[in-house]
Amino acid sequence: MANNKTKKLIVAGGGTGGHVLAGIAIADEWSREFSNSEILFVGSEQGLESRLVPKYGYRLKTLKIGALNRVSLKTRLMTAFKLPFSFIKTFWILMCYRPDAVIGVGGYSSGPVVMMARLFSPFFGTRTAILEQNSIAGFTNRMLARWVHRVYCAFEASAAIFTAEKVLITGNPIRSSLKKLPSSKNDPFVIFIFGGSQGAQGINTMVIDALPFLKNEKIEFIHQSGVNDFERVKSAYLREGISNVRVEKFIDDMGACYEKSSLVICRAGASTLSELASVGRAAIFIPLPTAADNHQEKNARIFEMSGAAMVITQGGVTGAQFAEKIISLKNDHAKIHSFEEKVRPFYRSDTAELIVKDLSRA
């Protein structure tokens, strides 16, 4: 859409890959919608945004900020000490940038930016919003929801705690590079295992425990181990004599791996769920047990109740039992295809477009 006025967006927050990639999906759509646009990300120094945002070609400014919820007293005190400096830096960013819109995508760094933007919105005309990706709202978003103009929710389940007139159910924005895939193949049967951008030792351990019972099955493995667990995972496959395996510390070509896979074993973060729905792949979810408010398991159970996936709690089964569940799915490809069909409705292709159109309106 042609527009002579430069349309400026600030995407605030991050910390996890899911938060950052949702922000990037929104930024990509903002760039498509407005030929004359500027986009700035504001995040924390420690979050994944420091690596991912520059990779996707966007500018990033960082704040020194930490957690306040579910952390030690020492961490809370350190965060409280840093907060005034974060607000001062945020003030100068907003004064210099004068954004048309600010959206918080989750993570503690979104707090000062969204709150300050809302305070100055009567003077700048800035529209403020937050994106709640999970079925249960996070601490920062629960606080910010009182202030912002709009709350975008990926799940209807999370909308109930927010002021109704502020809520717009949008689904979860994901990278536009992922596409709907045809039904998976059973021959070869390929399992794609990952635990997020940092890997997941809990998932890795469950898979390693299952390998002795899977080694004689005709299965190919693609396994993103994470940096810290790479040697342990790689050694486990070698020890069991499994050669049809690709073990990587980090995988960039997620789309290609989804396309090859017959079954995915992964966490249940909001971004992962949306990606699986967009490509249409069957999954066994192993939710992160330490996720705030147990939101990953609550996310996953929504899919399970719809017959769109299987959920296993971390450490809830033995290696033999886990292998039995995998083999059962391998031998019942009709069940795999049923998961694939029932997961697709959880994806909305117009999510980013819907958010940008609403966020940019006067």
C-alpha positions in Angstrom: 0.0 0.0 0.0 1.5 3.3 -1.1 1.9 5.9 1.6 4.1 9.0 1.6 4.3 9.2 5.3 6.9 6.9 6.9 5.0 4.4 9.1 7.1 3.5 12.1 6.8 0.4 14.2 8.5 -0.7 17.4 8.5 -4.4 18.3 9.3 -4.8 22.0 10.3 -7.9 23.8 11.9 -11.3 23.1 13.8 -13.6 25.3 12.7 -16.8 23.6 12.8 -17.7 19.9 9.0 -17.9 19.8 8.6 -14.3 21.0 11.2 -13.0 18.6 10.0 -14.9 15.5 6.4 -13.7 16.1 7.8 -10.2 16.2 9.7 -10.8 13.0 6.5 -12.1 11.3 4.7 -8.9 12.3 7.6 -6.7 11.1 7.7 -8.5 7.7 4.0 -7.9 7.2 4.4 -4.2 8.3 7.1 -3.8 5.6 4.8 -5.4 3.0 1.9 -3.2 4.0 3.7 0.1 4.0 6.2 0.8 1.2 7.7 3.6 3.3 8.2 2.1 6.7 10.7 1.9 9.5 10.9 -0.9 12.1 12.9 -1.0 15.3 13.2 -3.9 17.7 13.8 -3.2 21.4 14.8 -6.2 23.5 17.2 -7.4 26.2 20.9 -7.9 26.0 20.6 -11.6 27.1 17.7 -12.6 24.9 17.8 -14.5 21.6 16.8 -11.3 19.9 20.4 -10.1 20.0 21.2 -12.9 17.5 18.0 -13.4 15.6 16.9 -9.8 14.9 20.1 -8.7 13.0 20.0 -12.0 11.1 16.6 -11.0 9.7 17.8 -7.6 8.7 16.2 -5.4 11.4 17.6 -2.8 13.7 17.8 -3.7 17.4 18.3 -1.6 20.6 18.8 -3.4 23.9 17.8 -2.7 27.5 19.5 -4.1 30.6 16.6 -5.8 32.3 15.8 -9.0 34.1 12.9 -11.1 35.4 10.5 -10.2 38.3 8.3 -13.3 38.4 9.3 -16.8 39.6 12.9 -15.8 40.4 15.0 -15.4 43.4 15.0 -12.3 45.7 18.5 -11.4 44.4 17.3 -11.4 40.8 14.2 -9.3 41.7 16.4 -6.8 43.5 18.8 -6.6 40.5 15.9 -6.1 38.1 14.5 -3.4 40.3 17.8 -1.6 40.3 18.0 -1.8 36.5 14.4 -0.7 35.8 14.9 3.1 36.2 17.8 3.0 33.7 15.6 0.9 31.3 12.8 3.5 31.5 15.2 6.4 30.9 16.7 4.6 27.8 13.2 3.7 26.6 12.1 7.4 27.0 14.9 8.5 24.7 14.2 5.8 22.1 10.6 6.8 22.0 11.4 10.5 21.8 13.9 10.0 19.0 11.9 7.4 17.0 8.3 8.7 17.5 6.6 5.4 16.5 3.1 5.1 15.0 2.7 1.8 16.8 4.3 -0.2 19.5 3.6 -3.9 20.0 4.9 -6.1 22.9 5.5 -9.7 21.9 6.3 -11.0 25.3 9.3 -11.1 27.5 10.3 -8.7 30.3 11.9 -6.1 28.0 8.5 -5.4 26.5 7.3 -3.9 29.8 9.1 -0.6 29.9 8.7 0.1 26.2 5.0 -0.6 25.9 4.2 1.2 29.2 6.1 4.3 28.2 4.7 4.3 24.7 1.2 4.2 26.2 1.9 7.1 28.6 3.1 9.2 25.6 0.4 8.0 23.2 -1.8 11.1 23.7 1.1 13.3 22.5 2.6 11.1 19.7 -0.6 9.3 18.6 1.1 6.0 19.2 -1.1 2.9 19.1 0.0 0.3 21.7 -0.7 -3.4 21.8 0.5 -6.7 23.2 0.5 -10.2 21.6 -0.4 -13.1 23.9 0.8 -16.3 22.2 -0.1 -18.8 24.9 -3.4 -20.3 26.2 -2.6 -18.7 29.6 -1.3 -15.2 29.8 2.3 -14.4 31.0 3.2 -12.1 33.8 4.3 -9.2 31.7 1.3 -9.3 29.5 -1.1 -9.5 32.4 0.4 -6.3 33.7 0.5 -4.5 30.4 -3.0 -5.4 29.4 -4.4 -2.8 31.7 -2.7 -0.1 29.7 -2.6 -0.9 26.1 -5.2 -0.1 23.4 -5.3 -3.7 22.0 -4.6 -7.3 23.1 -4.1 -9.8 20.3 -4.7 -13.4 21.5 -3.6 -16.6 19.8 -6.0 -18.7 21.8 -9.5 -18.0 22.8 -8.6 -19.6 26.2 -6.4 -16.7 27.1 -8.9 -14.0 26.1 -11.1 -14.4 29.2 -8.8 -12.6 31.6 -8.5 -9.5 29.5 -11.0 -6.6 29.0 -13.3 -8.0 26.3 -13.4 -4.8 24.2 -9.6 -4.8 23.9 -9.3 -8.4 22.7 -8.9 -9.5 19.1 -8.4 -13.3 18.5 -5.8 -13.5 15.7 -3.9 -16.8 16.0 -0.2 -16.7 16.3 2.0 -15.0 13.6 4.8 -17.2 12.2 7.5 -16.9 9.6 6.1 -16.6 6.1 8.8 -19.0 4.7 6.9 -22.0 6.1 4.2 -23.4 3.9 1.4 -26.0 4.0 2.8 -29.4 3.2 1.2 -32.5 1.6 0.6 -35.5 3.8 3.7 -37.1 5.2 5.2 -40.4 3.9 5.5 -43.6 5.9 8.4 -44.9 3.9 10.9 -43.7 5.0 9.5 -43.0 8.4 11.3 -39.9 9.6 11.2 -38.5 13.1 12.2 -34.8 13.6 13.2 -34.1 17.1 13.8 -30.6 18.5 13.4 -28.7 21.7 13.5 -25.1 20.6 16.5 -23.0 19.5 18.5 -24.0 22.6 17.6 -27.7 22.5 15.9 -29.5 25.4 17.9 -31.9 27.6 14.7 -33.4 28.9 13.5 -34.4 25.4 17.0 -35.6 24.5 17.1 -37.9 27.5 13.7 -39.4 26.7 14.7 -40.1 23.1 18.1 -41.6 24.2 16.3 -43.9 26.7 14.0 -45.0 23.8 16.7 -45.7 21.2 17.6 -49.2 22.3 13.9 -50.2 21.6 13.8 -48.3 18.3 17.2 -49.3 16.7 15.7 -52.3 14.8 12.8 -50.2 13.4 13.1 -48.7 10.0 13.3 -45.1 11.2 15.3 -42.1 10.1 16.1 -39.4 12.7 16.7 -35.7 12.4 17.6 -34.4 15.8 18.4 -30.8 16.9 20.2 -31.4 20.2 21.2 -27.9 21.2 24.8 -26.8 21.7 25.3 -28.2 25.2 23.9 -31.6 24.6 25.3 -32.3 21.1 28.0 -34.8 22.1 25.8 -36.8 24.4 23.0 -37.1 21.8 25.4 -38.0 18.9 27.2 -40.6 21.1 23.9 -42.2 22.0 23.0 -42.9 18.3 26.5 -44.2 17.6 26.3 -46.5 20.7 23.1 -48.0 19.4 24.5 -48.4 15.9 21.9 -46.1 14.3 23.3 -44.6 11.2 20.2 -43.1 9.6 20.5 -39.9 11.7 21.3 -36.3 11.4 22.3 -34.7 14.7 22.7 -30.9 14.6 23.4 -28.3 17.3 21.0 -25.9 15.6 18.9 -26.3 12.5 18.1 -23.3 10.2 16.2 -25.2 7.5 13.2 -26.0 9.6 10.9 -26.0 6.6 12.9 -28.7 4.8 13.0 -30.8 8.0 9.2 -30.5 8.5 8.7 -31.6 4.8 10.8 -34.7 5.3 9.3 -35.7 8.7 6.6 -38.2 9.3 6.4 -37.4 13.0 7.7 -34.5 15.1 8.7 -34.7 18.8 9.0 -31.3 20.4 8.1 -28.9 23.1 4.7 -27.1 23.1 5.6 -23.4 22.9 3.2 -21.2 21.1 5.4 -20.6 18.1 6.1 -24.4 17.7 2.4 -25.2 17.8 1.6 -22.6 15.1 4.4 -23.8 12.9 3.2 -27.4 13.1 -0.4 -26.3 12.3 0.8 -24.3 9.4 2.8 -27.1 7.8 0.3 -29.8 8.9 2.5 -32.3 10.8 1.7 -34.9 13.4 3.5 -34.5 16.7 4.2 -35.9 20.1 4.4 -32.9 22.5 6.6 -33.0 25.5 5.8 -29.7 27.3 8.5 -27.9 29.2 7.6 -28.7 32.9 9.2 -25.5 34.2 7.3 -23.2 31.8 5.6 -20.3 33.6 2.1 -21.2 34.9 2.6 -24.6 33.1 1.5 -22.8 29.9 3.1 -25.3 27.5 1.2 -28.3 28.8 -2.1 -26.2 28.8 -1.3 -25.2 25.1 -0.6 -28.9 24.2 -3.8 -30.2 25.9 -5.9 -28.0 23.7 -4.4 -29.7 20.6 -4.8 -33.2 22.3 -8.4 -32.6 23.1 -9.1 -31.8 19.5 -7.4 -35.1 18.4 -4.6 -33.1 16.7 -1.6 -34.4 18.7 -0.3 -36.7 21.4 1.0 -35.3 24.7 3.5 -37.0 27.0 4.8 -35.3 30.2 8.6 -35.1 30.6 9.7 -38.2 32.5 6.2 -39.5 32.5 7.1 -42.8 30.7 10.0 -45.1 30.5 12.2 -45.4 27.4 10.4 -48.7 26.5 7.0 -47.1 26.9 8.0 -44.0 24.9 9.3 -46.3 22.1 6.1 -48.3 22.1 4.1 -45.1 21.5 6.3 -44.1 18.6 6.2 -47.6 17.1 2.4 -47.6 17.4 2.1 -44.4 15.4 4.6 -45.6 12.9 2.5 -48.7 12.3 -0.8 -46.7 12.1 -0.3 -44.1 9.5 -4.0 -43.4 9.4 -3.6 -42.0 12.9 -0.7 -39.9 11.7 -2.8 -38.5 8.8 -5.7 -37.9 11.3 -3.3 -35.7 13.4 -2.2 -33.9 10.3 -5.8 -33.1 9.3 -6.9 -32.0 12.7 -3.9 -29.8 13.4 -4.4 -27.6 10.3 -7.4 -25.6 11.6 -5.2 -24.2 14.4 -3.4 -22.1 11.8 -4.6 -18.8 10.4 -2.7 -17.7 7.3 -3.8 -14.1 7.8 -2.7 -13.6 11.4 0.2 -11.1 10.7 -1.9 -9.2 8.2 -4.8 -9.0 10.6 -2.6 -7.6 13.4 -0.8 -5.1 11.2 -4.1 -3.7 9.7 -5.6 -3.3 13.2 -2.4 -2.0 14.8 -1.9 0.7 12.1 -5.3 2.1 12.0 -5.8 5.6 13.4 
